[in-house]
Protein backbone atom coordinates (compact mmCIF):
# COMPACT_ATOMS: atom_id res chain seq x y z
CA UNK A 1 0.00 0.00 0.00
CA UNK A 2 1.26 3.46 -0.90
CA UNK A 3 1.25 6.12 1.81
CA UNK A 4 1.03 9.75 0.76
CA UNK A 5 1.95 12.73 2.84
CA UNK A 6 -0.35 15.76 2.98
CA UNK A 7 1.71 17.56 0.32
CA UNK A 8 1.75 14.55 -1.99
CA UNK A 9 -2.05 14.25 -1.87
CA UNK A 10 -2.43 17.91 -2.83
CA UNK A 11 -0.03 17.49 -5.74
CA UNK A 12 -1.81 14.32 -6.82
CA UNK A 13 -5.19 16.07 -6.80
CA UNK A 14 -3.80 19.06 -8.70
CA UNK A 15 -2.18 16.89 -11.36
CA UNK A 16 -5.43 14.91 -11.69
CA UNK A 17 -7.39 18.10 -12.29
CA UNK A 18 -4.88 19.19 -14.95
CA UNK A 19 -5.25 15.83 -16.68
CA UNK A 20 -9.03 16.15 -16.51
CA UNK A 21 -8.86 19.66 -17.99
CA UNK A 22 -6.66 18.36 -20.80
CA UNK A 23 -9.09 15.50 -21.50
CA UNK A 24 -12.02 17.92 -21.63
CA UNK A 25 -10.10 20.30 -23.89
CA UNK A 26 -9.24 17.58 -26.41
CA UNK A 27 -12.83 16.35 -26.38
CA UNK A 28 -14.10 19.87 -27.08
CA UNK A 29 -11.55 20.31 -29.88
CA UNK A 30 -12.65 17.02 -31.43
CA UNK A 31 -16.30 17.99 -31.19
CA UNK A 32 -15.67 21.41 -32.73
CA UNK A 33 -13.83 19.77 -35.64
CA UNK A 34 -16.70 17.38 -36.44
CA UNK A 35 -18.48 19.79 -38.84
CA UNK A 36 -15.18 20.44 -40.64
CA UNK A 37 -14.77 16.72 -41.30
CA UNK A 38 -18.01 16.82 -43.34
CA UNK A 39 -19.19 13.37 -42.29
CA UNK A 40 -15.61 12.05 -42.19
CA UNK A 41 -15.26 12.68 -45.93
CA UNK A 42 -12.35 15.13 -45.56
CA UNK A 43 -9.12 13.45 -44.54
CA UNK A 44 -7.25 16.04 -42.45
CA UNK A 45 -10.18 17.15 -40.24
CA UNK A 46 -11.22 13.50 -39.82
CA UNK A 47 -7.72 12.58 -38.64
CA UNK A 48 -7.72 15.56 -36.27
CA UNK A 49 -11.10 14.50 -34.80
CA UNK A 50 -9.91 10.92 -34.32
CA UNK A 51 -6.61 11.95 -32.73
CA UNK A 52 -8.37 14.44 -30.44
CA UNK A 53 -10.75 11.78 -29.15
CA UNK A 54 -7.96 9.23 -28.69
CA UNK A 55 -5.89 11.72 -26.69
CA UNK A 56 -8.95 12.68 -24.66
CA UNK A 57 -9.69 9.06 -23.74
CA UNK A 58 -6.03 8.49 -22.88
CA UNK A 59 -6.05 11.42 -20.45
CA UNK A 60 -9.36 10.21 -19.01
CA UNK A 61 -7.85 6.78 -18.41
CA UNK A 62 -5.00 8.42 -16.49
CA UNK A 63 -7.49 10.34 -14.36
CA UNK A 64 -9.42 7.17 -13.54
CA UNK A 65 -6.21 5.38 -12.56
CA UNK A 66 -5.40 8.15 -10.07
CA UNK A 67 -8.80 8.04 -8.37
C-alpha positions as CSV (number, residue, x, y, z in Angstrom):
1,X,0.0,0.0,0.0
2,X,1.3,3.5,-0.9
3,X,1.2,6.1,1.8
4,X,1.0,9.7,0.8
5,X,2.0,12.7,2.8
6,X,-0.3,15.8,3.0
7,X,1.7,17.6,0.3
8,X,1.7,14.6,-2.0
9,X,-2.0,14.3,-1.9
10,X,-2.4,17.9,-2.8
11,X,0.0,17.5,-5.7
12,X,-1.8,14.3,-6.8
13,X,-5.2,16.1,-6.8
14,X,-3.8,19.1,-8.7
15,X,-2.2,16.9,-11.4
16,X,-5.4,14.9,-11.7
17,X,-7.4,18.1,-12.3
18,X,-4.9,19.2,-14.9
19,X,-5.2,15.8,-16.7
20,X,-9.0,16.1,-16.5
21,X,-8.9,19.7,-18.0
22,X,-6.7,18.4,-20.8
23,X,-9.1,15.5,-21.5
24,X,-12.0,17.9,-21.6
25,X,-10.1,20.3,-23.9
26,X,-9.2,17.6,-26.4
27,X,-12.8,16.3,-26.4
28,X,-14.1,19.9,-27.1
29,X,-11.5,20.3,-29.9
30,X,-12.7,17.0,-31.4
31,X,-16.3,18.0,-31.2
32,X,-15.7,21.4,-32.7
33,X,-13.8,19.8,-35.6
34,X,-16.7,17.4,-36.4
35,X,-18.5,19.8,-38.8
36,X,-15.2,20.4,-40.6
37,X,-14.8,16.7,-41.3
38,X,-18.0,16.8,-43.3
39,X,-19.2,13.4,-42.3
40,X,-15.6,12.0,-42.2
41,X,-15.3,12.7,-45.9
42,X,-12.3,15.1,-45.6
43,X,-9.1,13.5,-44.5
44,X,-7.2,16.0,-42.4
45,X,-10.2,17.1,-40.2
46,X,-11.2,13.5,-39.8
47,X,-7.7,12.6,-38.6
48,X,-7.7,15.6,-36.3
49,X,-11.1,14.5,-34.8
50,X,-9.9,10.9,-34.3
51,X,-6.6,12.0,-32.7
52,X,-8.4,14.4,-30.4
53,X,-10.8,11.8,-29.2
54,X,-8.0,9.2,-28.7
55,X,-5.9,11.7,-26.7
56,X,-9.0,12.7,-24.7
57,X,-9.7,9.1,-23.7
58,X,-6.0,8.5,-22.9
59,X,-6.1,11.4,-20.4
60,X,-9.4,10.2,-19.0
61,X,-7.8,6.8,-18.4
62,X,-5.0,8.4,-16.5
63,X,-7.5,10.3,-14.4
64,X,-9.4,7.2,-13.5
65,X,-6.2,5.4,-12.6
66,X,-5.4,8.2,-10.1
67,X,-8.8,8.0,-8.4
